[in-house]
Amino acid sequence: MKKKKHNEKEEAFPFAGKLIVSENGYGFVNFNGAAIFIPAKLLAESGIKDNATVKGEFVSAFDKAKNQDGFKAVSITEI
């Protein structure tokens, strides 16, 4: 697999669903059978709370904790 250069923009894909926020401030949205990780910083900036219906865009991201590929939101808004 080719590594992306730092200045190459990764393709983002749309998602929508119910937001579940953890005690640690990060969250997840289940979308088409995949868990989209929502970083705590993104939630803090948006002000969106637990159980809100949201939409946004996600990119592929490596999950270091699980040592596997996953998905991470790069934008989020309440709908």
C-alpha positions as CSV (number, residue, x, y, z in Angstrom):
1,M,0.0,0.0,0.0
2,K,1.3,3.4,-1.0
3,K,1.8,5.8,1.9
4,K,0.2,9.2,1.4
5,K,2.3,12.2,1.5
6,H,1.5,14.7,4.3
7,N,0.1,17.3,1.9
8,E,-2.2,14.8,0.0
9,K,-5.8,15.2,1.1
10,E,-7.5,11.9,1.9
11,E,-10.9,11.2,0.4
12,A,-13.7,11.8,2.9
13,F,-17.1,10.0,2.8
14,P,-20.5,11.1,4.2
15,F,-22.1,9.4,7.2
16,A,-25.2,10.0,9.4
17,G,-26.6,8.4,12.5
18,K,-27.1,8.6,16.3
19,L,-24.1,9.8,18.3
20,I,-23.0,7.8,21.4
21,V,-20.6,9.7,23.6
22,S,-18.3,8.0,26.1
23,E,-17.3,9.2,29.6
24,N,-13.9,10.2,28.1
25,G,-15.5,12.7,25.7
26,Y,-15.1,10.8,22.4
27,G,-17.9,9.2,20.6
28,F,-19.1,6.8,17.9
29,V,-21.7,6.7,15.2
30,N,-22.8,3.3,13.8
31,F,-23.1,3.7,10.1
32,N,-23.8,0.8,7.7
33,G,-22.4,-1.7,10.1
34,A,-19.2,0.3,10.8
35,A,-18.3,2.3,13.9
36,I,-17.2,5.8,13.0
37,F,-14.9,7.2,15.7
38,I,-15.6,10.8,16.7
39,P,-12.6,12.5,18.4
40,A,-13.3,14.3,21.6
41,K,-11.8,17.5,20.2
42,L,-14.3,17.5,17.3
43,L,-17.2,17.0,19.8
44,A,-16.0,19.8,22.1
45,E,-15.7,22.2,19.1
46,S,-19.2,21.3,17.8
47,G,-21.0,21.3,21.2
48,I,-23.0,18.2,20.1
49,K,-24.2,16.1,22.9
50,D,-24.9,12.3,23.5
51,N,-27.8,10.7,21.6
52,A,-28.0,13.5,19.0
53,T,-28.6,12.7,15.3
54,V,-25.6,13.8,13.4
55,K,-24.1,13.8,9.9
56,G,-20.6,14.4,8.8
57,E,-17.6,13.1,6.8
58,F,-15.1,10.3,7.7
59,V,-11.8,9.0,6.5
60,S,-10.0,5.7,6.9
61,A,-7.8,5.7,9.9
62,F,-5.6,3.2,11.7
63,D,-6.8,2.3,15.2
64,K,-3.7,1.9,17.3
65,A,-5.6,0.5,20.3
66,K,-7.1,-2.3,18.2
67,N,-4.2,-2.6,15.8
68,Q,-6.5,-2.5,12.8
69,D,-8.0,-0.2,10.2
70,G,-11.0,1.9,11.2
71,F,-12.8,5.1,10.4
72,K,-12.5,8.6,11.9
73,A,-14.8,11.6,11.5
74,V,-13.3,14.8,10.2
75,S,-16.5,16.8,10.4
76,I,-19.7,16.6,12.2
77,T,-23.0,18.6,12.5
78,E,-26.3,18.0,14.3
79,I,-29.3,17.3,12.1
